[in-house]
């Protein structure tokens, strides 16, 4: 009986230590997320003070952010090769190109939150290869909840387009479409550069793209709400 009690006590102590450790880890992550939001990550890109004629949109939902780029001669020239993958970027109703970067398994196999499964979720939280998702959109309401509008100079806009283009994996100097995967008739998936994990995810990619255009973000914006807050705090001159 005494041995049983001793073993039981050790088990309870171990469980208690585990609970304390998990709570501590959770608290640390929350603290890190808050710190990453309020501490600025200034852009290393420097552009001359000039008019800001180009509007780009950050579109956020609960867990993910995309970048919406206007369909104009400059974006069509930068992403001309998308047309060769049957993406209708030249459609007369096309007004925006929506770019998102994410983990391969989760992005391809989870079109909605209702489709979340353990395997893709595990790979998203640990380590996975990455993909680019591109959607062609018509008119967008910049006042819609979850939309942040940023105004860029000519040079900053060109830098952003270049950074997004460099996110695509290329083989023999050509982007690589992923056949058989899309959410609809006007979107496509492509192989991407970089590895995805819980600390370097879709929202940190969005933040990195924006920094290439001279936009300051938080030190670590893992969540859409964190990125949205950082953009509002650190970029008054770019907010439209």
C-alpha positions in Angstrom: 0.0 0.0 0.0 2.8 2.4 0.9 4.6 1.7 -2.4 1.3 2.3 -4.3 0.8 5.6 -2.5 4.4 6.6 -3.2 4.0 5.8 -6.9 0.7 7.7 -7.0 2.3 10.7 -5.4 5.2 10.7 -7.9 2.6 10.5 -10.7 0.7 13.4 -9.3 3.9 15.4 -9.0 4.9 14.6 -12.5 1.4 15.6 -13.8 1.6 18.8 -11.8 5.0 19.6 -13.3 3.7 18.9 -16.8 0.7 21.2 -16.3 2.9 23.9 -14.9 5.2 23.5 -17.8 2.4 23.6 -20.4 0.9 26.7 -18.8 4.3 28.3 -18.7 4.9 27.6 -22.4 1.5 28.9 -23.3 2.1 32.1 -21.2 5.5 32.5 -22.9 3.9 32.2 -26.4 1.3 34.8 -25.5 3.9 37.1 -24.2 6.1 36.6 -27.3 3.1 37.3 -29.5 2.3 40.5 -27.6 5.9 41.6 -27.7 6.1 40.8 -31.4 3.1 43.1 -32.0 4.2 46.1 -30.0 8.0 46.1 -30.8 8.5 47.4 -34.3 10.4 45.6 -37.1 11.4 48.6 -39.2 11.9 48.0 -42.9 15.4 48.0 -44.1 14.2 49.2 -47.5 14.5 52.9 -48.0 12.6 54.9 -50.6 12.6 58.6 -51.4 9.7 60.6 -50.1 7.3 60.8 -53.0 3.6 60.6 -53.9 1.9 57.3 -53.1 -0.3 56.5 -56.0 -0.5 52.7 -55.6 -2.9 51.1 -53.2 -2.4 47.5 -52.0 -4.7 45.6 -49.6 -3.9 43.3 -46.7 -6.9 41.0 -46.4 -7.3 39.1 -43.1 -9.5 36.4 -41.7 -9.2 34.7 -38.4 -5.9 32.9 -39.1 -4.6 34.0 -42.5 -3.6 37.1 -44.4 -3.3 37.7 -48.2 -2.0 40.6 -50.2 -4.2 42.1 -52.9 -2.4 43.8 -55.7 -4.2 45.9 -58.3 -4.4 44.6 -61.9 -2.4 47.2 -63.7 0.3 47.2 -66.4 3.1 46.8 -63.9 1.6 43.9 -62.0 0.5 42.2 -65.3 4.1 42.5 -66.6 5.6 41.2 -63.4 3.3 38.2 -63.2 2.8 37.6 -67.0 3.7 33.9 -66.6 0.6 33.3 -64.6 -1.5 33.6 -67.7 0.3 30.6 -69.1 -1.1 28.5 -66.3 -4.7 29.2 -67.3 -5.1 31.9 -64.6 -7.4 34.6 -66.1 -5.3 37.6 -65.1 -6.4 39.4 -68.3 -10.1 38.9 -67.8 -11.9 42.2 -68.4 -13.5 42.0 -64.9 -10.2 41.3 -63.1 -9.3 44.1 -60.8 -7.1 42.5 -58.1 -4.6 39.6 -57.9 -4.7 38.0 -54.4 -1.4 36.4 -53.2 -1.0 34.1 -50.2 1.8 31.9 -49.0 1.3 28.9 -46.7 2.2 25.4 -45.7 1.7 22.9 -48.5 -0.4 20.3 -46.6 -2.6 22.7 -44.7 -3.2 25.0 -47.6 -3.9 22.4 -50.2 -6.0 20.1 -48.0 -7.9 22.7 -45.9 -10.1 24.9 -48.2 -12.2 25.8 -45.1 -11.8 25.7 -41.4 -14.3 22.9 -41.3 -11.9 20.8 -43.3 -9.1 20.8 -40.7 -7.6 17.4 -40.1 -4.8 16.3 -37.7 -2.2 15.5 -40.3 -2.1 18.8 -42.2 -2.4 20.7 -38.9 0.5 18.8 -37.3 2.7 19.6 -40.3 1.7 23.2 -40.2 2.7 23.4 -36.6 6.0 21.7 -37.1 7.6 21.9 -40.6 6.3 21.7 -44.1 7.2 22.9 -47.6 5.3 25.9 -48.9 3.0 26.9 -51.7 1.8 30.1 -53.2 -1.9 30.7 -53.8 -3.1 33.2 -56.4 -6.7 34.3 -56.9 -8.2 36.7 -59.5 -10.8 39.0 -58.0 -13.2 41.7 -59.2 -14.1 44.7 -57.2 -13.2 44.8 -53.5 -14.6 47.1 -50.8 -11.6 48.6 -48.9 -13.9 49.4 -46.0 -14.9 45.7 -45.5 -13.8 44.3 -42.1 -10.4 42.7 -42.2 -9.1 44.9 -45.0 -6.2 47.3 -44.5 -5.3 49.7 -47.3 -1.7 50.8 -47.7 -0.5 53.5 -50.1 2.9 53.0 -51.8 5.3 55.0 -53.9 6.3 53.9 -57.3 9.6 52.5 -56.1 8.0 50.8 -53.1 5.3 49.2 -55.3 7.9 47.8 -57.7 9.9 46.4 -54.7 6.8 44.7 -53.4 6.0 43.1 -56.8 9.5 41.8 -57.0 9.5 40.3 -53.5 6.2 38.5 -54.2 7.6 37.2 -57.6 10.7 35.9 -55.8 8.5 33.8 -53.5 7.6 31.5 -56.3 9.8 28.5 -56.8 11.1 28.3 -60.3 12.4 25.3 -62.3 14.1 26.0 -65.6 13.2 29.7 -65.0 9.5 28.9 -64.9 7.0 28.9 -62.1 5.6 25.5 -61.1 1.8 25.1 -61.0 0.4 22.4 -58.7 -2.1 20.5 -60.8 -5.4 19.4 -59.5 -5.7 21.9 -56.6 -7.7 25.1 -56.5 -10.6 26.5 -54.6 -12.5 27.5 -57.7 -12.3 28.4 -61.4 -10.1 31.5 -61.0 -7.4 30.5 -58.6 -4.3 28.3 -58.7 -1.6 26.9 -56.5 2.1 27.1 -57.2 5.3 25.7 -55.6 6.9 28.3 -53.4 10.3 29.1 -51.8 10.8 28.6 -48.1 9.7 26.3 -45.3 6.5 26.8 -43.3 6.1 26.3 -39.5 4.2 27.8 -36.6 6.8 30.6 -36.1 7.4 31.4 -39.8 3.9 31.2 -41.3 1.6 32.9 -43.7 1.3 36.1 -41.7 5.0 36.5 -41.2 5.4 36.1 -45.0 2.9 38.9 -45.5 4.8 41.1 -43.0 8.1 40.3 -44.8 6.6 41.3 -48.2 5.4 44.6 -46.8 8.8 45.3 -45.2 10.3 45.0 -48.7 8.1 47.9 -49.7 9.2 50.1 -46.8 6.3 49.2 -44.5 7.1 48.7 -40.8 5.5 45.7 -39.1 5.8 44.1 -35.7 8.8 42.1 -34.7 6.8 38.9 -35.0 3.3 39.0 -36.4 2.1 35.4 -36.2 -1.6 36.3 -36.2 -3.6 38.5 -38.5 -4.9 40.6 -35.6 -1.2 41.2 -34.6 -0.2 42.3 -38.1 -3.2 44.6 -38.5 -2.5 46.3 -35.2 1.2 46.8 -36.0 0.4 48.2 -39.4 -1.9 50.8 -37.8 0.6 51.7 -35.2 3.7 52.1 -37.3 2.6 53.3 -40.7 0.4 56.4 -40.4 1.9 57.9 -43.6 1.0 54.8 -45.7 -2.5 54.2 -44.3 -5.1 55.4 -46.8 
